[in-house]
Amino acid sequence: MRKQLHKVLFLARQYGLKEAALACLFHIFKKTCSCREYTHFPPGVAALRCEPDFSATSSAAWDTMAVIIHCYHVVVLDEMLPWLHNLPEDMPCFVSTDTEDKKESIEKKFSCLSLAQPEVRVLPNYGFDMGPFFIGFRDVLLQKKLVLKLHCKLSPQKKPQYVVRWKRQIFSSLLGSREHVAKILSAFAASPRLGVAAPVQVPMPKQQGINHAAMHLLLQAHQIGLPRSAAIDFPAGSMFWCRTRILRPWLALNLTYEDFGPTNKLPRDGTLAHALERLIFFGCGIENMHWCRIEPADAVRDA
């Protein structure tokens, strides 16, 4: 009992009362539930990885696709805009931010692009980029078949030179050139069961750590258990191409902004937003699909 109390106090001190409460709930909940581990797919999302097939000739119907960008840090949009030139001019674009002033700034920045003007939505600053994505653009995700999710990340907790290189690597993987984008779309056309195309991975721990409790509770809704020892994989940086079908398991939860909580008052690690980011590939498993990683279009990895 004393050991458990010390653990709760440690979690509360390091990550806040919410994560401590989630951990307690998980320990109570796991004793009363009986679920099979990874019932719908092999034991571990790594087994769902496939190599991209670029053999198809893509004749994309852009009205079934969209790019969705979360732009809380408007200054980062300047880094992303040059890469967006590599998208087709008529591809619908949706942007989320949290104030009218930011919306006006975003619209001005996009006016210099050859792309169609984006639909900018002012949404509550709840759930980092995941709250706006799953709630604020729920209608888009239910309407479109393929989306590119982007995020104006700042990552102040990491070294600036690392963040710059990391973001460039992500953008090159997802938007490296017009030919590169066409290649990604060819992979989706060639493989109907391809659910996600993610950037190449950066070195990081493969276990879920403090996010385990929230991940486990979300997976329980689909009768899937998550052992604490299970290694996971996910689109680090929260940016990827995906068929919206693989998002159905999480859209079906009908989450609200209140489920996420206000962004400014929470550490990201251990939150519902961080858990959902780490469950993207699990959506592939639940929907009987696969995922792949796309190499950068240039030599970013060796820079």
C-alpha positions in Angstrom: 0.0 0.0 0.0 2.8 2.4 0.9 4.6 1.6 -2.4 1.4 2.4 -4.4 0.9 5.6 -2.5 4.5 6.7 -3.2 3.9 5.9 -6.9 0.8 8.1 -7.0 2.6 10.9 -5.3 5.5 10.6 -7.8 3.1 10.7 -10.7 1.2 13.7 -9.3 4.5 15.6 -8.7 6.0 14.8 -12.1 2.9 14.9 -14.4 0.0 16.3 -12.4 -3.1 15.0 -10.7 -4.8 14.0 -13.9 -2.2 11.4 -14.9 -2.0 10.1 -11.3 -5.8 9.6 -11.3 -5.6 7.8 -14.7 -2.9 5.5 -13.4 -5.1 4.7 -10.3 -8.1 4.1 -12.6 -6.1 1.8 -14.8 -5.0 -0.4 -11.9 -8.6 -0.6 -10.7 -10.0 -1.1 -14.1 -7.6 -3.8 -15.3 -8.7 -6.0 -12.4 -12.3 -6.0 -13.4 -12.0 -6.3 -17.2 -11.3 -9.4 -19.2 -10.0 -8.6 -22.6 -7.8 -10.3 -25.2 -4.6 -8.6 -26.1 -4.3 -7.4 -29.7 -7.5 -9.3 -30.7 -7.7 -7.8 -34.2 -4.1 -7.9 -35.3 -0.7 -9.5 -34.6 0.9 -8.9 -31.2 2.5 -5.5 -31.8 1.9 -2.7 -34.4 5.4 -3.3 -35.8 4.0 -6.5 -37.4 1.6 -4.3 -39.4 4.4 -2.4 -41.2 4.7 -2.8 -44.9 7.0 -1.5 -47.6 5.4 1.2 -49.8 4.5 0.1 -53.4 5.0 3.0 -55.9 4.0 0.9 -58.9 0.5 2.4 -59.4 -0.1 5.5 -61.5 -2.2 7.8 -59.4 -5.1 9.7 -60.9 -6.0 11.5 -57.8 -9.5 12.9 -57.2 -8.6 15.8 -55.0 -12.2 16.4 -53.8 -11.8 13.2 -51.8 -8.6 14.4 -50.1 -7.5 17.3 -47.9 -4.6 18.7 -45.9 -5.4 19.6 -42.3 -3.0 21.8 -40.4 -3.0 22.8 -36.7 -1.4 26.2 -36.4 -1.2 27.4 -32.8 2.4 28.7 -33.3 1.9 30.9 -36.4 5.6 31.7 -36.7 6.3 28.0 -37.6 4.0 28.3 -40.6 6.7 30.2 -42.4 8.8 27.0 -42.3 6.0 24.9 -43.7 4.7 27.2 -46.4 7.5 26.4 -49.0 6.8 22.7 -48.7 3.0 23.2 -49.3 3.9 24.4 -52.8 4.3 20.7 -53.6 0.6 19.9 -53.1 -1.8 20.2 -56.0 -3.2 23.7 -56.4 -6.8 22.5 -56.0 -6.3 20.3 -52.9 -8.6 21.5 -50.2 -6.8 22.9 -47.1 -8.2 23.3 -43.6 -6.3 25.1 -40.8 -7.1 25.4 -37.1 -5.9 28.0 -34.7 -7.2 29.6 -31.5 -7.7 33.3 -32.0 -9.2 35.7 -34.6 -5.9 37.6 -34.8 -4.0 34.4 -35.7 -6.6 33.5 -38.2 -6.1 36.8 -40.0 -2.3 36.3 -40.0 -2.6 32.8 -41.4 -4.9 33.9 -44.2 -2.4 36.6 -45.1 0.5 34.1 -45.2 -1.5 31.7 -47.4 -2.4 34.5 -49.9 1.1 34.3 -51.4 0.7 30.6 -52.3 -0.8 29.3 -55.5 -2.9 27.0 -53.4 -6.6 27.6 -52.9 -7.2 29.8 -49.8 -7.6 27.5 -46.7 -10.7 27.4 -44.5 -9.3 28.6 -41.2 -11.3 27.6 -38.1 -10.9 29.3 -34.8 -11.2 26.4 -32.3 -10.8 26.1 -28.5 -7.2 25.6 -27.4 -8.0 22.1 -26.0 -6.1 18.9 -26.7 -3.0 20.4 -28.5 -3.3 19.4 -32.2 -5.4 16.3 -31.6 -8.4 18.1 -30.1 -8.9 20.3 -33.2 -8.1 17.4 -35.5 -10.6 14.9 -34.1 -13.3 17.3 -33.0 -12.9 20.6 -34.9 -12.5 18.7 -38.3 -14.7 15.7 -37.6 -16.9 16.7 -40.5 -13.9 16.8 -42.9 -12.6 13.4 -41.6 -16.0 11.8 -42.2 -16.2 13.3 -45.7 -12.7 12.8 -47.1 -11.0 9.5 -47.9 -7.4 10.6 -47.5 -5.9 13.4 -45.5 -2.5 14.9 -44.8 -2.2 15.9 -41.2 0.4 18.6 -40.4 1.3 20.5 -37.3 3.1 23.8 -36.6 5.3 22.3 -33.9 7.6 24.4 -31.8 8.9 21.8 -29.3 10.6 24.3 -27.0 11.6 21.5 -24.6 14.1 20.1 -27.3 17.3 21.6 -28.6 16.6 24.1 -31.4 19.1 22.6 -33.9 17.5 19.1 -33.3 13.9 20.5 -33.8 14.9 22.3 -37.0 16.4 19.2 -38.5 13.6 17.0 -37.3 10.9 19.1 -38.9 12.8 19.4 -42.1 13.0 15.6 -42.2 9.3 15.3 -41.6 8.4 17.8 -44.3 10.7 16.2 -46.8 9.2 12.8 -46.1 5.6 14.0 -46.5 6.0 16.9 -48.9 9.5 16.7 -50.5 8.5 17.6 -54.0 5.6 17.4 -56.4 7.0 14.1 -57.7 7.5 12.9 -54.1 3.8 13.7 -53.2 2.7 11.8 -56.4 4.8 8.9 -55.3 3.1 8.8 -51.9 -0.3 8.9 -53.6 0.8 6.1 -55.9 1.5 4.0 -52.8 -2.0 4.5 -51.5 -3.4 3.7 -55.0 -1.3 0.5 -55.3 -2.2 -0.8 -51.9 -5.9 -0.5 -50.8 -5.0 -1.7 -47.4 -2.3 0.9 -46.8 -3.7 3.0 -44.0 -0.9 5.4 -43.0 2.3 6.8 -44.6 4.4 8.3 -41.9 7.8 10.0 -41.9 10.9 8.1 -41.1 11.4 7.6 -37.4 13.7 9.5 -35.1 15.5 7.6 -32.4 13.2 7.4 -29.3 12.0 4.9 -26.7 9.7 2.3 -28.2 7.6 1.9 -25.0 4.7 4.0 -24.1 5.8 5.1 -20.6 3.6 7.5 -18.8 1.0 7.4 -21.6 0.1 3.8 -21.0 -2.9 4.4 -18.8 -4.7 6.7 -21.3 -3.8 4.4 -24.2 -5.0 1.3 -22.4 -8.4 2.9 -21.6 -8.9 4.0 -25.2 -8.1 0.6 -26.5 -10.5 -1.1 -24.0 -13.3 0.4 -26.1 -12.3 -2.0 -28.8 -11.7 -5.0 -26.6 -7.9 -4.7 -27.0 -5.5 -4.9 -24.1 -2.1 -3.1 -23.9 0.6 -4.8 -21.8 2.9 -2.4 -20.1 5.8 -4.2 -21.7 4.4 -3.8 -25.3 6.7 -1.9 -27.7 4.8 0.6 -29.8 5.4 2.7 -32.9 3.7 5.9 -34.1 4.1 8.9 -36.4 6.4 11.0 -34.2 5.7 14.7 -34.6 2.0 13.9 -35.2 2.2 14.4 -39.0 1.3 11.8 -41.6 -0.8 10.9 -44.6 -3.7 8.5 -43.8 -6.9 7.0 -45.1 -9.6 8.4 -42.8 -10.9 4.9 -42.3 -8.1 4.2 -39.8 -9.4 7.1 -37.7 -12.8 5.5 -37.3 -12.0 3.7 -34.0 -11.2 7.1 -32.4 -13.9 9.1 -34.1 -16.4 6.5 -32.8 -15.5 7.5 -29.2 -17.3 10.9 -29.8 -14.7 12.7 -27.8 -15.3 16.3 -26.6 -13.0 19.2 -26.0 -13.6 18.7 -22.2 -12.2 15.1 -22.6 -8.9 16.7 -23.7 -8.7 19.6 -21.3 -7.2 23.0 -21.9 -3.8 22.8 -23.6 -2.0 25.6 -21.7 -2.7 24.0 -18.3 -1.4 20.5 -19.1 2.0 18.8 -19.8 1.7 17.0 -23.2 3.1 13.7 -22.0 0.4 11.5 -20.3 -2.5 13.4 -21.9 -5.3 12.1 -24.1 -3.7 14.0 -27.0 -0.4 12.2 -26.5 -2.2 8.8 -26.2 -4.1 9.3 -29.4 -0.9 10.3 -31.2 0.5 6.9 -30.2 -2.6 5.0 -31.3 -2.6 6.0 -34.9 -1.0 2.7 -36.1 -3.4 0.8 -33.8 -6.2 2.2 -35.9 -4.6 0.4 -38.9 -4.8 -2.9 -36.9 -8.4 -2.4 -35.9 -9.4 -1.7 -39.5 -7.3 -4.6 -40.9 -4.8 -2.3 -42.6 -1.1 -1.6 -42.7 1.2 1.3 -42.4 4.5 2.3 -44.0 7.3 4.9 -43.6 8.3 7.2 -46.4 12.0 8.2 -46.8 12.8 11.9 -47.2 12.9 13.3 -50.8 16.3 14.8 -50.2 19.4 14.1 -48.1 18.0 15.5 -44.8 18.8 12.3 -42.9 22.5 12.7 -43.6 22.6 16.5 -43.2 
